[in-house]
């Protein structure tokens, strides 16, 4: 049976431009803090477990509040929710900037900052993922997600870290102040997007108000668990994030003690490592069109463990390490575009917040566990060990996942509804 699908009317390009610009601006400030936060933690302690705990607490909200956040995304106006979270993040970061400026920072304060910002990220990222399909035509999802990934990588991972490390050398408070200002700029840009609720969204909000939170959570989890392709991509991402977090949570110590890079050079290192992700995001739509989503996903599963193991074996100089990581980040950014577009095409719009949150709870929830494991591995066996252990585990994941990914067929086009059955290999279950 073929499900009828209606195309949404064309949306003005300027709406996506405002949304893309808001992401670009806020990501720049996030990038500055991406370098400044571990540097601030390293100035307070040399214990790798305590530093890895900053990453742990920052990702912990994906394990604890993501499912509730998904319900909020499906019940609330997504534009207003994004505005609310950005204002909240601006205020929290401003407080930390003041604390750092007064030189009274303690390590537990960084844990609180990371957790609160993580909670806001849960809401904002879930809302933004659900917002994209309402402002972009379905045929343009790969290109739109590619532009968003490229902008985030260029701003947060490429430009932000060198700025953050340079500003940290001047004063530990300045990077956090810059982040607060960037959130303010993002809010102004989001305000340029005029609210235009669709009848579908109003209907779903009304339906949600008659059901309990737990009912909505179960519905989102059930949809994800019954849908083979989204479920497979989620589990692969979770395993990959665990392996990657083992090493990346301690990158500031690896850079200092193994690569012999100081605070100013740390930001440059992060930027150089992100170059591949920027390139991958920019060219992702063309590459996906040329080779297909399945081949991209399989390539990432093969490249990831090889890159991690190579860094453990020979990546003890900045140039070699950056080159290996750039290849990995290029492939990973393309896989992220593929995963986002696949979810947005398959998941019903009225359930997009809940299913996306459930998926990311599993995928991102593995990050704090990986960071915690990496801290203990490094404390026992040194800073190179997390790269080796993560690479071996990632290789095992590839052995299991690649045969499953060969069964991936292209999903049918058209926005799905709550009544549509889940997808198995691109074919609706009956």
C-alpha positions as CSV (number, residue, x, y, z in Angstrom):
1,X,0.0,0.0,0.0
2,X,1.3,3.4,-0.9
3,X,0.8,6.2,1.6
4,X,-0.3,9.5,0.1
5,X,2.0,12.3,0.9
6,X,1.4,16.0,0.5
7,X,4.2,18.4,-0.2
8,X,4.5,21.5,2.1
9,X,4.4,24.9,0.4
10,X,7.6,26.7,-0.4
11,X,9.1,28.6,2.5
12,X,11.0,31.8,2.1
13,X,14.7,31.3,2.1
14,X,15.2,34.1,4.5
15,X,13.6,32.0,7.3
16,X,16.3,29.4,7.0
17,X,18.9,32.1,6.6
18,X,18.0,33.6,10.0
19,X,18.0,30.2,11.6
20,X,21.3,29.3,10.0
21,X,22.8,32.6,11.1
22,X,21.6,32.1,14.7
23,X,23.3,28.7,14.8
24,X,26.5,30.2,13.4
25,X,26.6,33.0,15.9
26,X,25.8,31.0,19.0
27,X,28.2,28.2,17.9
28,X,31.1,30.8,17.8
29,X,30.7,31.5,21.5
30,X,30.3,27.8,22.2
31,X,33.6,27.2,20.4
32,X,35.3,29.7,22.6
33,X,34.1,28.0,25.7
34,X,34.9,24.6,24.2
35,X,38.6,25.6,24.6
36,X,38.2,27.7,27.7
37,X,36.3,25.2,29.9
38,X,38.9,22.4,29.9
39,X,41.7,25.0,30.2
40,X,40.0,26.4,33.3
41,X,39.5,22.9,34.7
42,X,43.1,22.0,34.0
43,X,44.2,25.2,35.9
44,X,42.2,23.9,38.9
45,X,43.3,20.2,38.9
46,X,45.6,17.8,37.2
47,X,43.5,14.7,38.0
48,X,42.3,13.3,34.7
49,X,39.2,11.8,36.4
50,X,38.1,15.3,37.7
51,X,38.7,16.9,34.2
52,X,36.8,14.0,32.5
53,X,34.0,14.6,34.9
54,X,33.4,18.0,33.3
55,X,32.5,16.3,30.1
56,X,30.5,13.7,32.1
57,X,28.3,16.3,33.8
58,X,27.9,18.2,30.5
59,X,26.5,15.2,28.7
60,X,24.6,13.7,31.7
61,X,21.4,15.6,30.8
62,X,21.0,13.4,27.7
63,X,20.7,10.5,30.0
64,X,18.5,12.1,32.6
65,X,16.2,14.7,31.0
66,X,16.3,14.1,27.2
67,X,13.0,12.1,27.2
68,X,11.1,14.8,29.1
69,X,12.7,17.4,26.8
70,X,11.4,15.6,23.7
71,X,7.8,15.8,25.1
72,X,8.3,19.5,25.7
73,X,9.5,20.0,22.2
74,X,6.4,18.3,20.7
75,X,4.0,20.2,23.0
76,X,5.5,23.6,22.9
77,X,6.1,26.2,20.1
78,X,9.6,25.1,18.9
79,X,10.7,28.6,18.0
80,X,9.8,30.0,21.4
81,X,11.4,27.1,23.1
82,X,14.7,27.8,21.3
83,X,14.5,31.4,22.3
84,X,13.9,30.5,26.0
85,X,16.9,28.1,26.1
86,X,19.2,30.6,24.4
87,X,18.2,33.3,26.9
88,X,18.8,30.9,29.8
89,X,22.2,29.9,28.5
90,X,23.2,33.5,28.1
91,X,22.4,34.2,31.8
92,X,24.2,31.1,33.1
93,X,27.4,31.8,31.1
94,X,27.4,35.4,32.2
95,X,27.4,34.3,35.8
96,X,30.4,32.0,35.2
97,X,32.1,34.9,33.5
98,X,31.7,37.0,36.6
99,X,32.9,34.1,38.9
100,X,36.0,33.6,36.7
101,X,36.7,37.3,36.6
102,X,36.6,37.4,40.4
103,X,39.1,34.4,40.6
104,X,36.9,32.4,42.9
105,X,36.2,29.5,40.6
106,X,36.1,26.0,42.0
107,X,35.9,22.7,40.1
108,X,32.4,22.0,41.3
109,X,31.2,25.2,39.7
110,X,32.3,23.9,36.4
111,X,30.3,20.7,36.9
112,X,27.2,22.9,37.7
113,X,27.8,25.0,34.6
114,X,28.3,21.9,32.4
115,X,25.1,20.3,33.7
116,X,22.9,23.3,33.3
117,X,24.2,24.1,29.9
118,X,23.7,20.5,28.9
119,X,20.1,20.6,30.0
120,X,19.6,23.7,27.8
121,X,21.3,21.9,24.9
122,X,18.9,19.0,25.2
123,X,16.0,21.3,24.7
124,X,17.6,23.5,22.0
125,X,19.0,20.7,19.9
126,X,15.9,18.6,20.0
127,X,13.8,21.7,19.1
128,X,16.1,22.8,16.3
129,X,16.1,19.3,14.7
130,X,12.3,19.2,14.8
131,X,12.2,22.8,13.5
132,X,14.3,22.3,10.3
133,X,11.7,20.2,8.4
134,X,9.1,22.9,8.9
135,X,11.2,25.6,7.2
136,X,13.0,23.4,4.5
137,X,11.6,21.4,1.6
138,X,12.1,17.7,2.0
139,X,14.3,17.5,-1.1
140,X,16.6,20.2,0.4
141,X,17.1,18.5,3.8
142,X,20.5,17.1,2.9
143,X,21.8,20.4,1.7
144,X,20.2,22.3,4.7
145,X,21.6,19.9,7.2
146,X,25.0,20.0,5.5
147,X,25.0,23.8,5.7
148,X,24.1,23.6,9.4
149,X,26.8,21.1,10.2
150,X,29.4,23.1,8.2
151,X,28.4,26.3,10.0
152,X,28.5,24.6,13.4
153,X,31.9,23.0,12.7
154,X,33.4,26.2,11.2
155,X,32.1,28.4,14.1
156,X,32.2,26.1,17.1
157,X,35.1,23.8,16.2
158,X,37.3,25.8,13.8
159,X,37.1,29.5,14.7
160,X,35.8,29.4,18.3
161,X,38.6,27.4,20.0
162,X,41.6,29.6,18.9
163,X,39.6,32.6,19.9
164,X,38.7,31.1,23.2
165,X,42.2,30.0,24.0
166,X,43.7,33.3,23.0
167,X,41.1,35.2,25.1
168,X,41.7,32.7,28.0
169,X,45.4,33.7,28.0
170,X,44.2,37.3,28.5
171,X,41.6,36.5,31.2
172,X,39.7,33.3,32.1
173,X,36.5,35.3,32.2
174,X,36.5,36.7,28.6
175,X,35.7,33.5,26.7
176,X,32.6,33.0,28.8
177,X,31.6,36.7,28.3
178,X,31.9,36.2,24.5
179,X,29.7,33.2,24.7
180,X,27.0,35.1,26.6
181,X,27.1,37.8,23.9
182,X,26.8,35.2,21.1
183,X,23.7,33.8,22.7
184,X,22.3,37.3,22.8
185,X,23.0,37.7,19.0
186,X,21.3,34.3,18.4
187,X,18.2,35.4,20.2
188,X,18.0,38.6,18.1
189,X,18.2,36.5,14.9
190,X,15.6,34.0,16.1
191,X,13.3,36.8,16.9
192,X,13.4,37.7,13.1
193,X,11.6,34.4,12.4
194,X,7.9,35.2,12.7
195,X,5.8,32.5,14.3
196,X,3.6,30.6,11.9
197,X,2.0,27.6,13.6
198,X,0.6,25.0,11.2
199,X,-2.8,23.4,11.7
200,X,-0.9,20.0,12.0
201,X,1.2,21.4,14.9
202,X,-1.9,22.9,16.6
203,X,-3.6,19.5,16.3
204,X,-0.7,17.6,17.8
205,X,-0.4,20.1,20.7
206,X,-4.0,19.6,21.5
207,X,-3.7,15.9,21.4
208,X,-0.6,16.0,23.6
209,X,-2.4,18.0,26.2
210,X,-4.9,15.1,26.6
211,X,-2.2,12.5,27.2
212,X,0.2,12.1,30.1
213,X,4.0,12.8,29.9
214,X,4.8,9.1,30.4
215,X,2.4,8.1,27.6
216,X,4.1,10.5,25.2
217,X,7.5,9.2,26.2
218,X,6.5,5.6,25.7
219,X,5.1,6.5,22.3
220,X,8.4,8.0,21.2
221,X,10.4,5.1,22.5
222,X,8.1,2.6,20.9
223,X,8.4,4.2,17.5
224,X,12.2,4.3,17.7
225,X,12.5,0.7,18.8
226,X,10.1,-0.6,16.1
227,X,11.9,1.2,13.3
228,X,14.9,-0.7,12.1
229,X,16.9,2.0,10.4
230,X,16.6,4.8,13.0
231,X,17.2,2.3,15.7
232,X,20.3,1.0,14.0
233,X,21.7,4.4,13.4
234,X,21.1,5.3,17.0
235,X,22.9,2.3,18.5
236,X,25.8,2.8,16.1
237,X,26.1,6.5,17.2
238,X,25.9,5.5,20.9
239,X,28.7,3.0,20.5
240,X,30.8,5.5,18.5
241,X,30.3,8.3,21.0
242,X,31.4,6.1,23.9
243,X,34.6,5.2,22.1
244,X,35.4,8.7,21.0
245,X,34.6,10.3,24.4
246,X,37.2,8.1,26.1
247,X,39.9,10.0,24.4
248,X,38.4,13.4,23.6
249,X,37.3,14.1,27.2
250,X,41.0,14.2,28.0
251,X,42.3,16.0,24.9
252,X,43.5,19.0,26.9
253,X,45.9,16.7,28.9
254,X,46.9,14.8,25.8
255,X,47.7,18.0,24.0
256,X,49.7,19.3,27.0
257,X,51.6,16.2,28.0
258,X,51.9,14.2,24.8
259,X,51.8,16.8,22.0
260,X,53.6,19.4,24.2
261,X,51.1,22.1,23.3
262,X,50.4,25.1,25.6
263,X,47.0,26.9,26.3
264,X,47.3,29.2,23.2
265,X,48.2,26.3,20.9
266,X,45.3,24.1,22.3
267,X,42.7,26.3,20.6
268,X,44.7,26.1,17.3
269,X,44.8,22.3,17.7
270,X,41.0,22.1,18.1
271,X,40.5,24.3,15.0
272,X,42.8,22.3,12.9
273,X,41.1,19.1,14.0
274,X,37.8,20.5,12.9
275,X,38.9,21.4,9.4
276,X,37.7,18.1,8.1
277,X,34.2,18.5,9.6
278,X,33.8,21.9,7.9
279,X,34.7,20.3,4.5
280,X,32.5,17.3,5.1
281,X,29.5,19.5,5.9
282,X,29.9,21.7,2.9
283,X,30.2,18.8,0.4
284,X,27.9,16.3,2.2
285,X,24.9,16.9,-0.1
286,X,26.9,16.2,-3.2
287,X,28.7,13.2,-1.8
288,X,25.4,11.6,-0.5
289,X,23.8,12.2,-3.9
290,X,26.8,10.6,-5.6
291,X,27.5,7.6,-3.4
292,X,24.3,7.1,-1.3
293,X,23.7,7.2,2.4
294,X,24.5,3.5,3.0
295,X,28.0,3.8,1.6
296,X,28.7,7.0,3.6
297,X,27.6,5.2,6.9
298,X,29.7,2.2,6.1
299,X,32.8,4.3,5.3
300,X,32.5,6.1,8.6
301,X,32.4,2.8,10.5
302,X,35.6,1.7,8.8
303,X,37.5,5.0,9.0
304,X,36.7,5.7,12.7
305,X,38.6,2.8,14.4
306,X,41.5,3.1,12.0
307,X,41.9,6.8,12.7
308,X,41.8,6.2,16.5
309,X,44.3,3.3,16.4
310,X,46.6,5.3,14.1
311,X,46.5,8.3,16.6
312,X,47.4,5.9,19.4
313,X,50.3,4.4,17.4
314,X,51.8,7.3,15.5
315,X,49.8,10.5,16.3
316,X,52.2,11.8,19.0
317,X,53.0,15.0,17.0
318,X,50.5,17.8,16.3
319,X,50.7,17.5,12.5
320,X,50.2,13.8,12.3
321,X,47.4,13.9,14.9
322,X,45.6,16.7,13.1
323,X,45.8,15.0,9.8
324,X,44.4,11.7,11.1
325,X,41.7,13.4,13.0
326,X,40.7,15.7,10.1
327,X,40.0,12.6,8.0
328,X,37.8,11.1,10.8
329,X,35.9,14.4,11.3
330,X,35.2,14.8,7.6
331,X,33.6,11.4,7.4
332,X,31.8,11.8,10.7
333,X,30.2,15.1,9.6
334,X,28.8,13.5,6.5
335,X,27.4,10.6,8.6
336,X,25.7,13.2,10.9
337,X,24.1,14.9,7.9
338,X,22.8,11.5,6.6
339,X,21.5,10.5,10.1
340,X,19.7,13.9,10.6
341,X,18.1,13.9,7.2
342,X,17.0,10.2,7.6
343,X,15.3,10.9,10.9
344,X,13.6,14.1,9.6
345,X,12.2,12.2,6.6
346,X,11.0,9.1,8.5
347,X,9.7,10.4,11.8
348,X,6.2,12.0,11.9
349,X,6.4,15.7,12.5
350,X,4.2,15.6,15.6
351,X,6.5,13.0,17.1
352,X,9.8,14.4,15.9
353,X,10.8,15.9,19.2
354,X,10.2,12.8,21.3
355,X,11.8,10.3,18.9
356,X,14.8,12.6,18.2
357,X,15.2,13.0,22.0
358,X,15.0,9.3,22.6
359,X,17.5,8.7,19.9
360,X,19.9,11.3,21.2
361,X,19.4,10.1,24.8
362,X,21.0,6.8,23.7
363,X,23.6,8.3,21.4
364,X,24.7,11.3,23.5
365,X,24.0,9.5,26.7
366,X,27.0,7.2,25.9
367,X,29.3,10.2,25.9
368,X,29.5,10.8,29.7
369,X,30.0,7.0,30.2
370,X,32.8,7.0,27.7
371,X,34.3,10.1,29.4
372,X,34.2,8.5,32.8
373,X,35.7,5.3,31.4
374,X,38.4,7.2,29.6
375,X,39.4,9.1,32.8
376,X,39.9,5.8,34.7
377,X,41.8,4.2,31.8
378,X,44.1,7.2,31.6
379,X,44.7,7.3,35.3
380,X,45.8,3.7,35.2
381,X,47.6,3.3,31.9
382,X,48.4,6.8,30.6
383,X,47.0,9.4,28.2
384,X,47.6,7.3,25.0
385,X,45.6,4.3,26.3
386,X,42.1,5.8,25.9
387,X,42.8,6.2,22.1
388,X,43.9,2.6,21.9
389,X,41.1,1.2,23.9
390,X,38.5,3.4,22.1
391,X,39.9,2.3,18.7
392,X,39.7,-1.4,19.6
393,X,36.1,-1.1,20.8
394,X,35.2,1.0,17.7
395,X,36.7,-1.7,15.5
396,X,34.5,-4.3,17.2
397,X,31.5,-2.1,16.6
398,X,32.4,-1.9,12.9
399,X,32.6,-5.7,12.6
400,X,29.0,-6.0,14.0
401,X,27.4,-2.9,12.3
402,X,28.8,-3.0,8.7
403,X,26.9,-6.2,7.7
404,X,23.7,-4.6,9.1
405,X,24.3,-1.4,7.2
406,X,24.5,-3.3,4.0
407,X,20.7,-3.9,4.3
408,X,20.0,-0.1,4.3
409,X,17.8,0.9,1.4
410,X,16.8,4.5,0.7
411,X,13.6,5.5,2.6
412,X,10.6,6.6,0.7
413,X,10.1,10.4,0.4
414,X,7.3,12.4,1.9
415,X,6.5,13.5,5.4
416,X,5.1,10.7,7.5
417,X,2.2,11.0,10.0
418,X,1.5,9.4,13.4
419,X,-0.7,6.8,11.7
420,X,2.0,5.7,9.2
421,X,3.7,2.4,10.1
422,X,7.3,2.4,11.0
423,X,10.0,1.8,8.3
424,X,12.0,-1.3,7.9
425,X,14.7,-1.0,5.2
426,X,12.8,1.7,3.5
427,X,9.6,-0.5,3.4
428,X,6.6,0.2,5.6
429,X,5.8,-2.7,8.0
430,X,2.2,-4.0,7.6
